[in-house]
Amino acid sequence: MIFTPTMTGISTPEPLKFAFTVKTSAHAGRAGSRPLTLEQNKWEQWWSIDSSAETRALYIHIPFCRKRCSFCNFFENGAKPSRVTKYVDTLCKQLADAATTQFVLSKPFDTVYIGGGTPTDMQANEILQLANVIQSFPLKQNAEITLEGRINGFTNEKFEAALTGGINRFSFGVQSVNTEVRQAAGRFDDEQTLLLRLSELAKHPTATIVADLIFGLPGQTFDHWIHDVQAIIDTGIHGVDLYQLINLPNSRIDINEQKGKFRERADTQDRAVMYAAGAELLELSGWNRLSNCHWRSDKREKSIYNTVAKQGVEIVPFGAGAGGSIHGHGVMNGRDLKAWHDANKSGTKVPGMVMSVNHNAQVDSIIKKGLDKGVLALDELPVSLREHLQALFAKWQENGLIELGDNRLNLTLAGRFWNVNMLTGLFEYLGSNPLLEQVV
């Protein structure tokens, strides 16, 4: 067997801090499909075929922002009102047409996610317009429908429009509550304004309110971080994500550091300690962990989309830059807004990229789901694969990343922090030590 430290981690008295060198990506995956050339008539045929998916999601992309955040490297389009209106009108027509197809009607959707960009930059009437079109899709009873965005500019009028249209979950990119830290990261509001608004929204009797926090931002100390987590707990919102800062190429943070404009930020070891402290504070406060990075204070928060998106389910994408899968094929719409509008005018609807069916997808989704939740049910894996992975699992256990027992692999706290590295390492292990049977 071939082993490398990037597969197994290293043996260290402090695996939380030192098992791997650094986290370089938010997600892990492996090759298993190739680009396809799909003709317009074939694409149209796909929409006349029943879906075979057991779980389905709808993803709608709103590619506009008023401001580029310091950690973001995929800013797309400024949120000029006339541009947003034109886009929403075109998008809603596209959705209305799709809602009548056999493919869409054949199975109900479990969850809908309106992401971006900053979807809350839409006007109230546009939010309602979009939400009403979504209701023309076959949705499961009590389907989770999420609107992503920011607190700044999210008025009561927008909130009521969303609720009227059936949107029931709201996910806000808070990142930090500290005024200096968050405004340096590209957020608008100060701490008091932010926390007051979150508290107001959380009082709604049925809406689910969720926030993202990032640890490792420039200028953010350990004390800032603990205050961030405690302040979010005190607002009474229903869910929170704790995300580690990843210094993405061409982000404002990356560009400034290349120019020598450094602002102190936590290194990997300090971020590990911040993660552990944040998790402990949430759980001591009675919050339940749903995944390695997500906790809830109330059972109304189910985080359905974020859960199934990591499991390889069918995600039907709409909008410029939206990605997902149809009939097992990965698809990605082109990001260029003008090209997207031109294609719609001409009647060309084939995505910018279509991939062949990934025959690893089913097994990979089991592994991804388990490692993301922190518990992998080994008896869900094919026997030959499970046996083939035992050597890697033994290394992980020796290095303090997992505990094995009763056909379950449980991530330790260190394993939860390093789970993306571990998944990347597992795929590297399978690439270097291929299983002869074609089960992966």
N, C-alpha and C positions, 0 to 999 in steps of 0.2 A: 504493500500500500504506500502511496505517496501522500505525505502530509506536509503542510507548510503552516507557519504561524498565522497566516491570514485565513486558514481553514479552522484551526483549532484554538486560536488564542495562545497565550503563553502561561506558563506556571508562575504565579506571583502571589505573595501574601495578600495583595489587595487587588483582586480581579476587577472590582468595580472601577478602579482608576486605570489599571495597566494591562488588562487582558488583551486589548488590541491597541493600536497606535492612535487612530483617529477615525471618526465617522465622516465619510466623504459624500454620502448620498442619503436621501430620504427614503429610498426604496431599493429593493434588490430584485433582480430577475436574471433569466438566462435565455440564450438563444433557443429558438425552437420553431421559428417561422421565418418566412422570407417575403419581400414585397411582391405584390401581384399587380398586373395590369388588368383593370376591370373595365369592360365596355359599358356604356350607358344602359343598353338594353338588359345586360346581365344584372346590373345594379337595380334596375326597376323590377326585374323578376324576383329578386330577394324580398321585395316588399309585398309580394303576392304569395309568399310561402309562410306557413305557420311557424312560429317560434317553438323550439324544443326545450327552451331554458326552463328550469324549475324556479329560478329567482331572477327577477328583472328589475333594472333601474333605468331611470331616465335622467340624462345629464344635459343641462342647458347652459351654454356659456355666454356670459355678458362681458365682452372684452374691453371694458372702459374703466379708467381710473382718473381721479382728479389729481393724484399725486403719486410719484414713484417712491415706494418704501426703500430704505437703505439696503435691506437684505434681499430684495427682489431683483431677479435678472430677466424677467419676462414681461416687463411693462409693454403694453401693446398700443393702446389708443387713448388719447385724452378724452375726458368725458364732456365734450361739447354737446349741449342739449339737442341740437338739431341732428347731430350724427347718431346720438342714442335713439332718438325718436324714429329715424329712418330705419335703423337696425332692428328695433323692436317690432315695427310694423312688418318688415320682411320676415323676421324670425317667426312671428305669430302666424303669418300666412303659411309658412313652411310647416309649422307644427300642425295647423288645422288640416292641411292636406294629408300629412302623415297619419293623423289620427283616424282616418277613414280606411287605411290599408289593412289587408288581411294580416300582415305581419304584426302590426301594432295591436289589432283587435283580438288576436288569437290567444293571448295570455295577459293577465293583469300585471300591473307594475307594483312592486313592493315599496318603492321609494323614489323620490324625485329630488334632485339637487340642482339648484340654480347657483352656479359658481362664476368666478371671474379671475381677474378683474374685480370690480366692486359693484355687484348688482344693486346694492342699496342706493347707488347714484342715479338709478332710474327715478322718474317722477312717480308720484302716487298712482296716477291714472295708468301709467305704463306697467307698474307692478300688478295692478288689478287686471289689465288687459292680458298680460302674460299668464297670470294665475288662472284666469277664466279659460284660456285655451288649454292649459294643462288639465283642467277638469273634463275636457272632451276625450282624454285618454282613459282606457280602462284601468282604474286604480283599485287596489285592494282596500277593503274597509279600514279606515284609520291609517291609510298610507302616510308615511313620513314625507313631508314636503318641506325642504330646507331652503331658506334664502340666506345667502352669504353676504357679508359686507362689513361696514364700519359703523360705529356709533354716531360719528359726526354726520349731521345732515339727515339722520334717520328720525324723521318727525313722527308725531302721533298720527298724522294723516297717512303717512306711508305705512305705519304699523297697522292701522285699521284697514287700509286697502288690502294689504297682504292677508290679514285674517279673514276678511270678507271673501277673498278669492280662494280660501282653503289652505293657505300656507300656515303650517303649525309649528315650525322650528326655525330658529333664527341663530345664525352662527356669526359671531363678531370677532374680527382680528384685533384683539386688544394689545397683545405682545408684551406690554408692561404697563403698570399703572403709574409709575414714577414719571412726573411731568417732563423732566429733562431727558430721561432715557427714551421715552416714547416719542417725544417730538423730534429728537435726533434721528430716530428710526423712521420718521415720516408720518407719524400719527398727528392728528390735528388738536384734539382736546387735551386740557389739563386733567390732572388726577381727579379733582373734585367733580368736575363736569361729567367725566366718564363714569365714575362710580355711582353718582346720583342717577344717571340715566339707566345704567344696568339694573339698579335697585328698583326703579320705576317699572321697567319692562318685566322684571322677574315676578312682580305682583300679579301679573295676569293669571287668571285661574286655569287656563289650559295651554297657553303657548309655552314652548320649550325654549329657554334662552341658554346659549352656550358661548363660551369665550375661548380663544386661543391665547396662550402665554408662551413666550420664547425665553429660554435661559441661555446666557452667553452673549447678549447684546453688548455693543460697545458702551462703556460707562456704567454698566450694570454690575453692582457688587452682590455678594452673597446676601447681605442684609436687605438690599433692594428686592432681591428675589423672594425672600421669605415674606417680606411685606406685600409683594405682588400676590402671592398665593393666598395669604391670609385676607387681604382686601377683597379678593374675588370670592372667597368663602363667605365673607360678611355681607356681600351684596344679595345673597339668597338665590343666585342663578342656579341652573340645574345641571350643568355639565361644563367641564373644562379639559382642554388639551394642554399638555406640557411638551413643547417641542424644543429640541436642541437646535441652536443656530448652526447652520451649515453655510460656510463662506462660499457662496456660489460665484463662479467666474462671471465677470462683467456686472456684478452687483455694485452699488455705490460703495459699500464697505470694501469690496475687493479693489475697486479702482482707487479709492483713497489710500489704501494700504500699499498699493503698487507705487503710488506717488510719494510714499513716506509719511503720509498723514495718518499716523497711528493714534487710535484712542484705545486705552486699556480695555481689554475684555478677557473673560475667563478662558483659560486653556482647557484642554480635554479633561484633565484630572479635576479641575475645579468644577467643570460642568457636570461631571459624574456626581460630585458631592451635592451640587444644586439639585440634580434630578432626584437623588435619594431623599434629600430633605423635603423637597416639594411633595413627593409621594407620601412620605411619612406624615407630613402635616395634614394632607387631605384625608388620609385613612384614619388618623387619630380624631379627625373632625367628623367621622362617620360617613365619608364619601366612599362609594364602591368603585373599584377598578374594573373597567370593562375591557381594557387593552393595556399594552405597555405604556401608552401615552394618554389615555383618556379615562376620566373619572366622572361619576355622577353623584349628585346629592338627592335626586328624586327619580322615581321609577318612570316618570313621563319621558325622561331622556333615554333613548334606546340606541342612538348613533347607528341607525341601520345602514345608511348609505356608506359611511366610512368603514363599516365592518365588511359589507358585501363587496365593496370596491377592491378589497385586497384578496378576494376569494375567486376571482376569475369569472364572476357571473356576467350575464348579458347586460351591458350598459349601452343604451341607445343614445347616441350623441347628436346634439343640434347646436348650430352656431359656429361662427368662425373660431377656429382653434380648439373646438371640442373633440375629445377623443373617447373611444369606447370600443364596443364589439357587437357584431351582428352575425348571427349564425356561426359563431365560433371564430370569426375573422376579426382581427384587430383593425380598427378604422380610425383615421385621424383627419379631421377637416383642416384645410389650409388656414393659416393665421392671418394672411393678408386681407384686410377688410374690403378693399376695392375689388380684389379678385373674387372674394366671396359674393359680393353684390353682383358683379358681372356674371358670375356663373349662374346665379339665381335668375337673372334677367334672360339669359340664353337658354334656360331650362336644363343646364348641365348640373347634375346633382351628385356625381361620383365624388367621394371624399378625396382629399389630396393624397392620402396614403391608405392602401388596403394591404393587409398581411394574410398569408396563408394560415390555415388552421394550425394551431400549436398543439401537437399531440402530447406534450408534457403538461398541458394546462391543468388537467384534472388532478393529477398527483401534486403538482406544484401548488395548487390552491389549497390542498389539505395542509401542506407544510407551512405555507404562508399564514393561513388562518391560525394554526396552532402556535407558531412562534409569535405572531402578533398578539394573541391573547395571553401568552405566557404558559400555555398548557397544550402539548401536542399529544393527541390520542394515537398511540403507535399502532393500535389494532385497526385503524382506518387506512393504514398504508398497506400496499401489497406485501406479502410475506417476504418475497425475495429482496425487495427494496429495504424493508425494515432490517433484515439480517445484514444487508450490505452496509447499512449506515451505522451498525452497532460500534464499529471501530472508531468512527468519528464521535459518536455519542460518548464513548468511554473517555476520549480525550477531553471533551467538553466538561464531563463530570470531574475529571482529575483537575481541571483548571478552574473549577468553582463557578461554572456558568450554568449548570443544570443539576437536577437531582432526578434519578431514574427510579421507577417503581410502579408496579401494578399496571403495566402496559401504558404508562404515561410518562411523558418527559415534561418536567416542570422547570421553567426558567427560574434561576435565583434572581435576586435584585440586580446583581452584576449582569446576568444574562438578559434581563429585561432592558437594561441600559444599552447593551451591545447587540440587541437582537438583529438589527439590519446587517451588521458585520457577520453575525453567525449565519444568517441566511445566505449572504454572499459567499461565505466560506463553504457552506453545504453544496452550493451549486458548483463551486470550484472543485470540491472533492469529487463530485460526480463526473465532472469533466476530465479530471486527472485519473480517476479510477472508475472507468465506465462499467456499468452493469451489463452483462452480456444479454440478459433477457430484456426485451423491449417493453419495459413497464414504466419507464420514465421518459 
